[in-house]
Amino acid sequence: MDALKKNSGHSRNLVPKVPRNTPNDIILYALTTEKAARCMDQFNTLVFYVEKTSTKPEIKKAITELYGFKVKKVNTLINKHGKKAYVRFDEKDAALEIASRIGAI
């Protein structure tokens, strides 16, 4: 029996990298639901819909550039509507100040 040669030339279904130049290309809009308001009050966290191919470091950098507050942590999830980013801030009441600045509350 001949040894079978492994086919390493198969294609993967990877998401192509899209060039993003500005933070406005990454951050689409802020979510203004009751759950998002509860996260803002209890955990100093804002919820944003972001570009589906963006990474956590890109989101963190974009939020810092747009709003000028230091980001402590970014959690993401993908659902049928797009990609959500839960952005937690270091400073107390930073989420409330940003939300009032962008008109989310």
C-alpha positions in Angstrom: 0.0 0.0 0.0 1.2 3.4 -0.9 1.3 6.0 1.9 -1.3 8.7 1.4 0.1 12.2 1.1 -1.5 14.7 3.4 -3.2 17.5 1.5 -2.1 20.7 3.2 -3.4 22.9 0.4 -7.0 22.9 1.5 -8.8 26.2 1.8 -10.2 27.5 5.0 -13.2 29.6 5.4 -11.5 32.6 7.1 -13.0 36.0 7.4 -10.9 38.4 5.2 -9.2 41.3 7.0 -10.9 44.6 6.1 -8.8 47.7 6.4 -10.2 50.0 9.0 -8.7 53.5 9.3 -10.7 55.3 11.9 -12.4 54.4 15.2 -15.7 55.3 13.5 -15.2 52.3 11.2 -15.0 50.0 14.2 -17.6 51.4 16.5 -21.0 51.3 14.8 -23.4 52.5 17.5 -24.2 52.2 21.3 -27.0 49.9 22.5 -29.7 51.6 24.5 -31.7 48.8 26.0 -32.8 48.2 29.6 -30.1 45.6 30.0 -27.4 48.0 28.7 -28.6 50.7 31.1 -28.4 48.2 34.0 -24.8 47.3 32.9 -24.0 51.0 32.8 -25.3 51.6 36.4 -24.0 48.4 38.1 -20.8 47.6 36.3 -19.6 50.8 34.7 -20.0 49.2 31.3 -21.3 50.4 27.9 -22.5 48.1 25.2 -21.7 48.9 21.5 -22.4 47.2 18.2 -19.0 46.9 16.4 -17.7 45.8 13.1 -17.9 42.0 12.9 -14.2 41.5 12.1 -12.8 43.8 14.7 -10.7 42.5 17.5 -10.7 43.3 21.2 -7.5 45.4 21.1 -8.9 47.3 18.1 -12.2 48.0 20.0 -10.3 49.1 23.1 -8.1 51.5 21.1 -11.1 52.9 19.2 -13.1 53.6 22.4 -10.1 55.3 24.1 -9.5 57.5 21.0 -13.1 58.4 20.6 -14.1 59.2 24.2 -10.8 59.7 26.1 -11.4 57.2 28.9 -9.2 54.3 29.9 -10.8 50.9 29.1 -10.4 48.2 31.7 -11.8 45.2 29.8 -13.6 44.3 26.6 -16.0 41.3 26.2 -17.5 40.5 22.8 -20.2 38.2 21.5 -21.6 37.6 18.1 -25.4 37.1 17.5 -27.6 37.2 14.5 -27.7 41.0 14.5 -23.9 41.5 14.6 -21.1 41.7 17.1 -21.6 43.3 20.5 -18.8 44.7 22.7 -19.3 45.1 26.4 -16.7 47.8 27.3 -15.8 48.2 31.0 -14.1 51.4 32.2 -11.5 52.1 34.9 -12.8 55.4 36.2 -15.9 55.5 38.3 -19.0 56.9 36.4 -17.1 57.0 33.1 -19.9 55.0 31.4 -22.6 57.4 32.6 -20.6 60.4 31.3 -19.9 58.9 27.9 -23.5 57.8 27.6 -24.8 61.3 28.3 -22.2 62.7 25.9 -23.3 60.5 23.0 -27.0 60.7 23.9 -27.5 57.1 24.9 -29.4 58.1 28.1 
